[in-house]
Amino acid sequence: MSDSSPRPFDAQYPKYRGDPNNVSKQRYFMMNMGKRVLEGWADKLYFVFAGIASIWLAVVALIDSWYHSWWGILIAFGFWFFSAYLTLPRFHRIMTDLYVPDYFIGRTRTGDGLLGDPVNIGLRGTAEEIHTAMKKAGWVKADPVTLASSWRIIVNTLRKRPYPTAPVSPLYLFHRSENFAYQQEVDGSPSKRHHVRFWKAPEGWKLPGGEPVDWLAAATFDRAVGLSLFTFQITHKIDAETDKERDYVVETVLYCNQKARSDLIEDFSSGYHSRNGGGDTILTDGDLPILDLTSVCNRQDERHNAQRYERMHRRRPWELVEQAPLSVWLASAFTSLVILLQAFLSVTHLGVLVNPKDSFEVDVQRFWQMYIAPVVIVVVLVITIIQIFLVVWTIRGSQLARKILLALLSFSFISNALSLVFGTEQDISTTYTIYVLMASQVYALLEFTSDGAVNYTFNMTRQKSRR
């Protein structure tokens, strides 16, 4: 049996003391939320505009649903999608940026700015020592959220196959998502798993009270799949007794790593009950175990792995395209769709600009078709190609290209909104404008102003400027 595999046949291997089948009702409620720092005034402006645009689009979709009959159900589904995945998450982010204090309180944040899972483990050691200790304890490293891993989730779910290294949804601490995560499947079920996320603490940072740690972790047990209470998105639901998952992680690491040590800060925080970003109840006693892993890894091997990591990150930025977060890929895909649709419509509308009624207008139309229309088509194609190149540069990590695309998307959305409000489109045109064109624009705006896209392009641009 490999070091990275669970040990179900080891009678002394620590047991999870929670109930994996617990589906009890949750009773407690708390509405504190998180905060986010954006880079520059332009990102703040686009961030708010994307939220307003998503709210406006959701309202328009709801109003539009009243004018349809048999396929009103599809319109209602579209309204739910806009509300759950576009409007409510951004609304939460805007509100949490206004009033939630920005300091460590022992809680993570969701991508929507809501308070997430509790931080319930501290660690001392390097990343390599954590990887070694977790693999020896039977945990497997979760894949990052990328286009490939997201596709694999869909395929494995449809084929009802297990995915032991399935990605975990990102949570945020120190204004960034986790460095990595580890997990264990339960009976091969995609809806149940043990998992723990790890964040590197800033240099010189200490816990409240002065205790130094190198890493912080949040361990919770996924018990089922359901809808988020706050955004109505499909998500994993966690078991309320997070202390049992915390203790399970610590005990498995200590059991399989003889050189690992553990201390306990009792009553690190007050015992409390609350809810995480998905609306799941959290119950904790407030204790914080500190795992010392500084002796579990051979130092020579650790230096070798550190050198290999450094060599990998000396590659040029455009060689690191595969590291682009899923938000960048999704935003780029929807932006490309908008660009191609608008180019197609621009070309097809050229033929109706002149409607001849007399000989003079016939001559005008002939002149238009022979001289003006080809030039306009070439201009449209050139603009389309430039925009596609901006998309490619954004995927490669260009901060400037991302902001230019945000400006173009914002202008295009405002133009379509004005046309929708004051225009005289037919029913099919209105449906296309709302549910295809403007929905794609709003989704691209939201993804391009997300944490993943902002941090990725900012860091990649800064990395390239230092070379």
C-alpha positions in Angstrom: 0.0 0.0 0.0 1.5 3.4 -1.0 2.1 6.2 1.5 -0.5 8.4 -0.3 -3.4 5.9 0.0 -5.9 5.7 2.9 -5.5 2.9 5.4 -8.9 1.4 5.9 -7.5 -2.0 7.0 -5.3 -0.6 9.7 -7.2 -1.2 13.0 -5.2 1.5 14.8 -5.5 4.2 12.1 -7.5 7.1 13.6 -11.2 7.1 13.1 -13.4 10.0 12.2 -15.6 10.5 15.2 -18.3 12.4 13.3 -21.3 10.9 11.6 -20.8 10.9 7.8 -24.5 10.3 7.3 -25.6 13.2 9.5 -28.3 15.1 7.6 -29.8 16.9 10.7 -31.4 20.2 10.4 -29.2 23.3 10.9 -30.5 25.8 13.4 -28.2 28.8 13.7 -27.7 31.8 11.6 -25.1 34.5 11.3 -24.7 37.2 8.6 -21.1 38.5 9.0 -19.2 38.6 5.7 -15.8 39.1 4.2 -13.7 41.8 2.5 -11.5 42.1 -0.5 -8.8 44.4 -1.7 -8.8 45.4 -5.4 -5.8 46.6 -7.3 -6.3 50.2 -8.4 -9.4 52.5 -8.9 -10.2 51.0 -12.3 -10.7 47.5 -10.9 -12.9 48.9 -8.1 -15.0 50.7 -10.7 -15.3 47.7 -12.9 -16.1 45.5 -9.9 -19.0 47.7 -8.9 -20.2 48.1 -12.5 -20.3 44.3 -13.0 -22.4 43.9 -9.9 -24.9 46.6 -11.0 -25.0 45.1 -14.5 -25.8 41.7 -13.1 -28.6 43.0 -10.9 -30.1 45.0 -13.8 -29.9 41.9 -16.1 -31.6 39.7 -13.5 -34.5 42.2 -13.1 -34.9 42.5 -16.9 -34.9 38.7 -17.2 -37.7 38.5 -14.5 -39.8 41.1 -16.3 -39.2 39.4 -19.7 -40.5 36.1 -18.3 -44.0 37.6 -18.0 -44.3 38.0 -21.8 -43.7 34.3 -22.6 -46.1 31.4 -22.3 -45.0 27.7 -22.6 -41.3 28.3 -22.3 -41.6 30.5 -19.3 -40.1 27.7 -17.2 -36.8 28.1 -19.2 -37.0 31.9 -18.6 -37.5 31.2 -14.8 -34.4 28.9 -14.9 -32.5 31.7 -16.6 -33.5 34.1 -13.8 -32.4 31.6 -11.2 -29.0 31.2 -12.9 -28.5 35.0 -13.2 -29.5 35.5 -9.5 -27.5 32.5 -8.1 -24.3 32.7 -10.1 -24.1 36.4 -11.1 -26.2 38.8 -9.1 -26.2 37.5 -5.5 -22.5 36.7 -5.3 -21.5 40.1 -6.6 -24.1 41.8 -4.3 -22.5 40.1 -1.3 -19.0 41.2 -2.4 -20.0 44.8 -2.8 -21.7 44.9 0.6 -18.9 43.1 2.4 -16.3 45.5 1.0 -18.2 48.3 2.7 -18.6 47.1 6.3 -16.6 44.0 7.2 -13.4 44.7 9.2 -10.2 43.6 7.6 -8.2 41.6 10.2 -7.7 38.0 11.2 -10.7 36.6 13.1 -10.1 32.9 12.6 -12.4 32.6 9.6 -11.8 32.2 5.9 -13.8 34.1 3.2 -15.6 32.7 0.2 -15.2 34.1 -3.3 -18.5 36.0 -2.7 -17.0 37.7 0.4 -19.0 35.7 3.0 -17.4 34.2 6.1 -16.3 30.7 5.2 -15.0 27.7 7.1 -13.2 28.2 10.5 -9.4 28.3 10.6 -8.8 25.4 13.0 -5.2 24.1 12.6 -1.9 25.9 12.8 1.3 24.4 11.4 5.1 24.9 11.6 7.2 23.7 8.8 7.7 24.1 5.1 5.4 23.2 2.2 7.5 20.1 1.5 7.2 18.9 5.1 3.4 19.3 4.9 3.2 17.4 1.7 5.3 14.6 3.1 3.3 14.4 6.3 -0.1 14.4 4.6 0.8 11.8 2.1 2.2 9.5 4.8 -1.1 9.9 6.6 -3.1 8.7 3.7 -4.3 12.0 2.3 -4.2 12.9 -1.4 -3.5 16.4 -2.8 -6.5 18.0 -4.5 -6.1 19.2 -8.1 -6.3 22.9 -8.6 -9.5 24.4 -10.2 -8.6 24.5 -13.9 -10.4 24.0 -17.2 -9.1 20.4 -17.3 -10.0 19.5 -13.7 -13.5 21.1 -14.1 -14.1 19.0 -17.3 -12.9 15.9 -15.5 -15.5 16.5 -12.7 -18.2 16.7 -15.3 -17.1 13.5 -17.1 -16.6 11.5 -13.9 -19.9 12.6 -12.5 -21.8 11.6 -15.7 -20.0 8.2 -15.7 -20.4 7.8 -12.0 -16.7 7.3 -11.4 -14.8 8.4 -8.3 -12.4 11.3 -8.5 -10.1 11.1 -5.5 -8.2 14.3 -6.4 -11.2 16.4 -7.3 -10.6 20.2 -6.7 -12.1 22.0 -3.7 -13.7 25.3 -4.1 -11.4 28.2 -3.2 -11.6 29.9 0.1 -9.6 33.1 0.9 -7.3 34.0 3.8 -4.8 36.9 3.8 -6.6 38.1 0.6 -5.7 35.0 -1.4 -6.9 31.5 -2.0 -5.4 28.4 -0.4 -1.9 27.3 -1.5 -3.1 23.7 -1.8 -5.6 21.3 -0.3 -5.7 17.6 0.8 -8.6 15.2 1.0 -9.9 11.7 1.5 -12.9 10.2 -0.3 -15.5 8.4 1.7 -16.8 5.2 0.1 -16.0 6.5 -3.4 -18.8 9.0 -3.1 -18.3 12.4 -4.9 -20.6 14.1 -2.3 -18.7 13.0 0.8 -15.1 13.6 1.7 -12.6 14.7 4.3 -10.7 17.8 3.2 -8.4 20.5 4.6 -7.0 23.7 2.9 -3.6 25.2 3.7 -2.5 28.9 3.6 1.1 30.2 3.9 1.2 32.8 6.6 2.9 36.1 5.7 6.5 36.5 6.7 6.8 37.3 10.4 3.0 37.0 11.0 1.9 35.7 14.4 -1.4 34.5 15.8 -3.3 36.8 18.1 -1.5 36.3 21.4 1.9 36.2 19.7 2.3 32.5 18.8 4.3 32.1 15.6 3.1 29.7 12.8 4.2 29.1 9.3 0.8 27.9 7.9 -2.9 27.9 8.8 -5.4 25.3 7.8 -9.2 24.8 7.7 -10.5 21.3 7.9 -14.2 20.4 7.3 -16.1 17.3 6.3 -18.3 17.4 3.2 -21.5 15.4 4.0 -23.7 16.0 1.0 -24.4 18.2 -2.0 -27.1 20.9 -1.8 -27.9 24.5 -2.5 -26.2 27.4 -0.8 -28.5 29.3 1.6 -27.1 32.7 0.6 -26.6 32.4 -3.2 -28.7 29.3 -4.1 -25.7 27.8 -5.9 -25.1 24.1 -6.0 -22.3 23.3 -3.5 -21.1 20.8 -0.9 -22.7 20.9 2.5 -20.3 20.5 5.5 -20.9 18.7 8.8 -21.6 21.2 11.6 -19.1 19.6 14.1 -15.9 20.9 12.5 -13.9 20.0 15.6 -14.2 16.3 14.8 -12.7 16.9 11.3 -9.9 19.0 12.9 -9.1 16.3 15.4 -9.2 13.6 12.6 -6.6 15.5 10.5 -4.3 16.0 13.5 -4.6 12.4 14.7 -3.9 10.9 11.3 -0.8 13.0 10.8 0.6 12.2 14.3 -0.2 8.5 13.8 1.7 8.2 10.5 4.5 10.6 11.3 6.5 9.6 14.4 8.6 12.8 14.3 5.5 15.1 14.1 4.5 16.9 17.3 1.4 18.7 18.4 0.6 21.5 20.9 -2.8 22.9 21.7 -3.9 26.4 22.3 -7.0 26.0 24.4 -9.7 28.6 24.1 -7.9 30.3 21.2 -11.3 31.7 20.3 -14.6 31.6 22.1 -16.6 28.5 21.4 -19.3 29.6 19.0 -22.0 28.5 16.5 -22.3 30.2 13.2 -22.8 29.6 9.5 -20.3 29.4 6.6 -20.6 30.9 3.2 -22.9 28.1 2.0 -25.2 28.6 5.0 -24.0 25.4 6.8 -23.9 25.4 10.6 -20.5 25.5 12.3 -20.0 24.4 15.9 -16.6 24.6 17.5 -15.0 24.7 21.0 -12.5 27.4 20.0 -9.3 25.3 20.5 -6.5 25.5 18.0 -4.0 22.6 17.7 -0.5 23.5 16.4 1.2 20.8 14.3 5.0 20.9 14.3 6.3 19.1 11.1 9.8 20.5 11.0 11.4 17.1 11.5 9.3 14.9 9.2 11.2 15.6 6.0 14.7 14.9 4.9 16.4 18.3 4.5 18.4 17.3 1.4 15.3 16.1 -0.4 13.6 19.3 0.6 16.3 21.5 -0.8 16.2 19.5 -4.1 12.4 20.0 -4.4 12.8 23.7 -3.6 15.4 24.1 -6.4 13.1 22.3 -8.8 10.2 24.6 -7.9 12.4 27.6 -8.4 13.5 26.4 -11.8 9.9 25.8 -12.8 9.0 29.4 -11.9 11.9 30.9 -13.9 10.1 30.0 -17.1 8.7 32.8 -19.1 5.1 34.0 -18.3 3.7 32.7 -21.6 5.0 29.3 -20.7 2.8 29.3 -17.6 -0.5 29.7 -19.5 -1.7 26.4 -18.1 -1.7 28.0 -14.6 -4.4 30.5 -15.6 -7.3 30.1 -13.2 -10.7 28.9 -14.4 -12.2 32.3 -14.1 -9.8 33.7 -16.7 -10.7 30.8 -19.1 -14.4 31.3 -18.6 -14.2 35.0 -19.0 -12.1 34.7 -22.1 -14.5 32.1 -23.7 -17.6 34.4 -23.1 -15.7 37.4 -24.3 -14.7 35.6 -27.5 -18.3 34.6 -28.0 -19.4 38.2 -27.7 -16.7 39.4 -30.0 -17.6 36.9 -32.7 -21.4 37.5 -32.4 -21.0 41.3 -32.7 -18.7 40.9 -35.7 -21.2 38.6 -37.4 -24.1 41.0 -36.7 -22.1 44.0 -37.9 -21.3 42.3 -41.2 -24.9 41.0 -41.8 -26.4 44.4 -41.1 -24.3 46.1 -43.7 -26.7 44.9 -46.4 -29.8 46.7 -45.0 -28.2 50.1 -44.4 -29.5 51.4 -47.8 -33.1 50.7 -49.0 -33.4 52.1 -52.5 -36.6 53.8 -53.5 -35.5 55.9 -56.5 -32.7 55.9 -59.0 -30.5 58.1 -56.9 -30.7 55.8 -53.9 -30.0 52.8 -56.3 -26.7 54.6 -57.3 -25.9 55.2 -53.6 -26.5 51.5 -52.8 -24.3 50.4 -55.7 -21.5 52.8 -54.5 -21.9 51.4 -51.0 -21.7 47.8 -52.1 -18.7 48.4 -54.3 -16.5 50.7 -52.2 -17.8 51.4 -48.7 -19.0 48.0 -47.5 -15.7 46.1 -48.3 -13.8 48.7 -46.3 -16.2 48.5 -43.4 -16.0 44.7 -43.4 -12.2 44.9 -43.3 -12.3 47.3 -40.4 -14.7 45.0 -38.5 -12.5 42.0 -39.1 -9.4 44.0 -38.0 -11.1 45.1 -34.8 -12.3 41.5 -34.2 -8.7 40.2 -34.6 -7.4 42.8 -32.2 -9.9 41.9 -29.6 -9.1 38.2 -29.9 -5.5 39.0 -29.4 -6.4 40.9 -26.3 -8.1 37.8 -25.0 -5.0 35.7 -25.7 -2.8 38.3 -24.0 -5.1 38.2 -21.0 -4.8 34.4 -20.8 -1.1 34.9 -20.8 -1.4 37.2 -17.8 -1.6 40.7 -19.2 -3.1 43.1 -16.7 -3.5 45.9 -19.4 -5.2 43.6 -21.9 -7.7 42.5 -19.2 -8.6 46.1 -18.4 -9.0 47.0 -22.0 -11.4 44.1 -22.5 -13.3 45.3 -19.4 -13.7 48.7 -20.9 -14.9 47.2 -24.2 -17.3 44.9 -22.5 -18.7 47.7 -20.3 -19.2 50.0 -23.3 -20.9 47.2 -25.3 -23.2 46.3 -22.4 -24.3 49.9 -22.0 -25.0 50.2 -25.7 -27.1 47.0 -25.7 -28.9 48.0 -22.6 -29.9 51.4 -24.2 -30.9 49.6 -27.4 -33.1 47.2 -25.4 -34.8 50.0 -23.4 -35.4 52.4 -26.2 -35.3 50.1 -29.2 -38.1 48.3 -31.1 -36.7 44.8 -31.3 -38.8 41.8 -32.1 -39.4 39.1 -29.5 -36.6 36.8 -30.8 -34.2 39.7 -30.9 -35.0 40.7 -27.3 -34.5 37.1 -26.2 -31.2 36.9 -28.0 -30.1 40.3 -26.5 -30.9 39.3 -22.9 -30.0 35.7 -22.7 -27.2 35.3 -25.1 -25.4 38.6 -25.8 -25.9 40.6 -22.5 -25.7 37.4 -20.3 -22.3 36.6 -21.9 -21.1 40.2 -21.4 -22.1 40.2 -17.7 -20.6 36.8 -17.0 -17.3 37.9 -18.6 -17.4 41.1 -16.6 -17.9 39.2 -13.3 -15.2 36.7 -14.1 -12.6 39.3 -15.2 -13.2 41.2 -12.0 -13.0 38.1 -9.8 -10.1 37.5 -7.3 -8.6 34.8 -9.5 -8.4 36.9 -12.6 -7.3 40.1 -10.8 -4.5 38.3 -8.9 -3.4 36.2 -11.8 -2.9 39.0 -14.3 -1.4 41.3 -11.6 1.1 38.7 -10.5 2.0 37.6 -14.0 2.5 41.2 -15.2 4.7 42.0 -12.2 6.7 38.8 -12.7 7.3 39.7 -16.4 8.3 43.3 -15.6 11.0 42.0 -13.2 12.7 40.0 -16.0 
